[in-house]
């Protein structure tokens, strides 16, 4: 019997015995695009670039990765781009809860169900920020000043997490704030430094440089306890030195934003599984832990049924606020 016949018989016998080796799991074969659904310098952009750097450093894939920003329409541009790329596993979309929140409050050309959820990788904190030379030292002082003057509150995007928090501050603090949306928290930070707005509610990473540079400072954190102790940001203060907002008379105990990763719809289970595994590998590195500490985020990993449960619960919370504000799309 020839060598070829022997091989075929052996393969057939292995197949019948159910012992044929499994086909190799899917791997990318061309460059990957990371799509940040916000402008440069914001928290979403920072996340995409942190993940890109870690993957590149540890060679977690052989393929190059490029980050592109599609933050138009309060991030809708990036999600619509993802929807239009159905079946393409080389487009990875980085966003927040706006993936499911926007369709609830705005007429956008996508729904989160048009995408394939990969993971929620972190929960980002929010702080109330003012200019470095602002006269108020506490959130209580800020609310008193806002009650007697027209205050401009900046934020990333409209009818999104920053504006939802702003409306909560209004309701609980009994003040009226003029909300001004920008493409990213980085833009809001620039506007505050220039004195064009009175405050914003950026995540820690979005204003870290400005705090270090002395152009703005955090009054309080929307967290049930002080943020974790890390390295000092200024010569004398770090994140753990920032009081909670409840400590300072603004009774919002907790407000966080998930950092989320998606693929377009209609990708295969193997392709989705590759990226879930890739993000888990990223989270296991010391560079990820350093990123989480420097940006004072909460490390988490939600995927599959847990991620879906989180989305549905968050939608119910938003529906209440959106209904009060008259935002619900009819």
C-alpha positions in Angstrom: 0.0 0.0 0.0 1.4 3.5 -0.9 2.1 6.2 1.6 -0.9 8.3 0.4 -3.3 5.4 0.8 -2.0 4.7 4.3 -2.5 8.4 5.3 -6.0 8.5 4.0 -6.9 5.3 5.8 -5.4 6.6 9.0 -7.3 9.9 8.7 -10.5 8.1 8.0 -10.0 5.9 11.0 -9.3 8.9 13.2 -12.4 10.7 12.0 -14.6 7.7 12.7 -13.1 7.5 16.1 -13.8 11.1 16.7 -10.1 11.8 17.3 -9.3 14.1 14.3 -7.5 17.2 15.6 -9.7 20.3 15.8 -9.2 23.0 13.2 -7.1 26.0 14.4 -9.0 28.8 16.0 -9.5 32.0 14.0 -6.6 34.4 13.8 -6.5 37.8 12.1 -4.7 37.7 8.7 -4.5 41.5 7.9 -4.2 44.8 9.8 -6.8 45.6 12.5 -8.6 48.9 13.0 -9.4 50.2 16.5 -12.3 52.7 16.1 -12.5 55.2 19.0 -16.1 56.6 19.2 -14.8 59.9 20.5 -12.2 62.6 19.7 -8.5 62.4 20.4 -7.5 62.6 24.1 -10.8 61.5 25.6 -11.3 58.5 27.8 -12.4 56.3 24.9 -9.4 57.3 22.8 -7.1 56.7 25.7 -8.5 53.2 26.2 -8.1 52.2 22.6 -4.5 53.4 22.5 -3.6 51.8 25.8 -4.9 48.4 24.5 -3.1 49.0 21.2 0.2 49.7 23.0 -0.1 46.6 25.2 -1.0 44.3 22.3 1.9 45.6 20.3 4.4 45.4 23.1 3.6 41.8 23.9 3.0 40.8 20.3 -0.4 39.4 21.2 -1.2 39.4 17.5 1.1 39.4 14.4 -1.0 42.0 12.7 -0.5 45.8 13.0 -3.2 47.9 14.7 -4.2 51.4 13.9 -6.4 53.7 16.0 -8.9 55.9 14.1 -11.2 58.5 15.8 -14.9 58.6 14.7 -16.5 60.8 17.4 -19.0 62.7 15.3 -22.7 62.7 16.3 -21.8 62.1 20.0 -20.0 58.9 19.0 -22.8 57.7 16.6 -20.4 58.0 13.7 -18.2 55.2 15.1 -21.2 52.9 15.8 -22.8 53.5 12.4 -19.4 52.7 10.9 -19.4 49.5 12.8 -22.9 48.6 11.7 -21.9 49.2 8.1 -19.0 46.9 8.5 -21.1 43.8 9.3 -19.2 40.6 9.1 -15.8 42.4 9.2 -13.7 41.2 12.2 -11.0 43.7 11.5 -13.0 46.6 12.8 -13.0 46.8 16.7 -15.1 49.6 18.1 -14.3 51.2 21.5 -17.0 53.0 23.2 -19.0 53.4 26.4 -22.6 52.9 27.5 -23.5 55.4 24.7 -23.7 52.3 22.5 -27.0 51.4 24.0 -28.0 54.8 25.5 -27.9 56.8 22.3 -30.6 54.9 20.4 -32.9 55.5 23.4 -32.6 59.3 23.4 -31.5 60.2 19.9 -32.6 59.3 16.3 -29.5 57.6 15.3 -28.9 55.1 12.5 -27.8 52.2 14.7 -28.8 50.1 17.7 -26.4 48.3 20.0 -28.0 45.1 18.7 -26.4 45.8 15.3 -23.0 45.1 16.9 -21.4 42.1 18.6 -20.5 42.8 22.2 -17.0 41.7 23.3 -16.5 43.1 26.8 -16.8 45.9 29.3 -13.2 46.3 30.5 -13.4 49.0 33.1 -15.7 51.3 35.0 -14.5 54.9 34.8 -15.2 57.3 37.6 -16.5 60.9 37.3 -15.4 64.0 39.1 -16.6 67.6 39.3 -13.8 69.8 37.9 -13.3 73.6 38.1 -10.6 76.0 37.1 -7.5 76.1 39.3 -8.2 79.7 40.4 -12.0 79.2 41.0 -13.1 80.7 44.3 -15.1 77.6 45.5 -13.3 75.0 47.5 -16.1 72.4 47.8 -19.0 71.1 45.8 -21.3 72.9 48.3 -19.6 76.2 47.5 -19.9 75.5 43.8 -23.7 74.8 44.1 -24.2 78.1 46.0 -22.4 80.0 43.3 -24.3 78.2 40.5 -27.6 79.0 42.2 -27.0 82.7 41.9 -25.3 82.8 38.5 -25.4 81.2 35.0 -22.9 78.4 35.1 -21.7 76.6 31.9 -21.1 72.9 32.3 -19.0 71.2 29.6 -19.1 67.5 28.8 -18.4 64.9 26.2 -21.3 64.6 23.8 -25.0 65.3 24.3 -27.7 63.2 25.9 -24.8 60.9 27.0 -23.3 60.0 30.4 -21.9 63.5 31.0 -25.2 65.3 30.3 -27.1 62.7 32.3 -24.8 63.4 35.3 -25.2 67.1 34.8 -29.0 66.8 34.9 -28.7 64.8 38.1 -26.5 67.5 39.6 -29.2 70.1 38.7 -32.0 68.1 40.3 -30.2 67.1 43.5 -28.4 70.5 43.9 -31.4 72.6 43.0 -29.5 74.6 40.3 -29.8 75.2 36.6 -26.7 74.6 34.5 -26.2 75.3 30.8 -24.8 72.2 29.3 -22.3 72.5 26.4 -21.3 69.3 24.6 -17.9 68.7 23.0 -16.5 65.8 21.0 -14.5 64.5 23.9 -13.6 65.2 27.5 -10.2 66.4 26.3 -12.0 69.2 24.5 -14.0 70.1 27.6 -10.8 70.3 29.6 -9.3 72.7 27.1 -12.4 74.9 27.3 -12.3 74.9 31.1 -8.6 75.9 31.1 -9.4 78.8 28.8 -12.3 80.0 31.0 -14.9 79.4 28.4 -16.9 77.1 30.7 -17.2 77.0 34.5 -16.9 73.3 35.1 -17.0 69.8 33.6 -17.5 66.2 34.8 -14.5 64.5 33.2 -13.2 61.1 34.0 -9.8 61.1 35.8 -7.8 60.3 32.7 -9.3 63.1 30.7 -8.1 65.9 33.0 -5.0 64.2 34.6 -2.6 66.4 32.6 -4.5 69.6 33.3 -4.6 68.9 37.1 -0.9 68.1 37.0 -0.3 71.3 35.0 -2.2 73.5 37.3 -5.0 74.7 35.0 -7.9 72.9 36.8 -8.7 70.8 39.9 -11.3 68.3 41.0 -13.8 69.3 43.7 -15.2 65.9 44.4 -15.6 62.4 43.1 -19.0 60.7 42.4 -18.0 57.6 44.3 -19.3 56.0 47.5 -15.7 56.1 48.9 -12.6 58.0 48.1 -10.7 56.8 45.0 -7.8 54.4 45.4 -4.5 55.7 46.6 -2.0 56.0 43.8 1.0 58.1 42.8 0.7 61.8 43.5 -0.7 63.8 40.6 0.5 67.2 41.9 3.3 67.8 44.3 1.0 67.2 47.3 -2.2 65.5 46.0 -3.4 62.3 44.4 -6.8 60.8 43.5 -7.3 59.5 47.1 -7.1 63.1 48.4 -10.3 64.1 46.4 -13.3 64.1 48.7 -16.5 62.3 47.7 -19.3 64.5 46.4 -21.5 63.3 49.3 -18.9 64.5 51.8 -19.2 67.9 50.2 -23.0 68.2 50.2 -23.8 66.9 46.7 -25.8 63.7 47.4 -24.9 61.6 44.3 -23.3 58.5 45.8 -22.0 56.8 42.7 -21.8 57.4 39.0 -19.6 55.4 36.7 -19.2 54.7 33.0 -18.3 51.4 31.5 -15.5 51.2 28.9 -16.8 48.8 26.2 -15.4 46.9 23.2 -17.5 45.7 20.2 -17.2 44.1 16.8 -19.6 44.6 13.9 -22.6 42.4 13.7 -22.6 39.1 11.8 -19.0 38.1 12.7 -18.5 34.4 13.5 -18.4 33.0 17.1 -14.7 32.1 16.6 -13.9 35.7 15.6 -15.7 37.1 18.6 -14.0 34.6 20.9 -10.6 35.6 19.6 -11.2 39.2 20.7 -12.6 38.2 24.1 -9.5 36.2 24.7 -7.3 39.0 23.4 -8.8 41.5 25.8 -8.4 39.1 28.7 -4.7 38.8 27.8 -4.4 42.6 27.8 -5.9 42.8 31.3 -3.4 40.3 32.6 -0.4 42.6 31.9 1.3 45.0 34.4 0.8 47.8 31.8 -3.0 47.4 32.1 -2.8 47.5 35.9 -0.7 50.7 35.6 -3.2 52.2 33.2 -6.1 51.4 35.6 -4.2 52.9 38.5 -3.1 56.1 36.7 -6.6 56.8 35.4 -8.2 55.7 38.7 -10.6 53.4 37.1 -12.2 50.2 38.4 -10.9 47.1 36.7 -13.7 44.7 35.6 -14.5 42.3 32.8 -18.0 41.6 31.7 -18.7 39.5 28.7 -21.5 37.2 27.4 -24.6 37.0 29.6 -23.1 39.2 32.4 -22.5 42.0 29.9 -26.0 41.7 28.4 -27.5 41.8 32.0 -25.5 45.0 32.7 -26.8 46.6 29.5 -30.4 45.9 30.3 -30.2 47.2 33.9 -28.4 50.4 32.7 -31.1 51.0 30.1 -33.8 50.9 32.7 -31.9 53.5 34.8 -31.4 55.8 31.8 -35.0 55.4 30.8 -36.1 57.1 34.0 -33.8 60.1 33.7 -34.5 60.4 29.9 -38.2 60.4 30.6 -37.9 63.2 33.2 -35.8 65.2 30.6 -38.2 64.5 27.7 -35.4 62.8 25.8 -37.0 59.5 24.9 -37.3 58.9 21.2 -40.9 58.4 20.2 
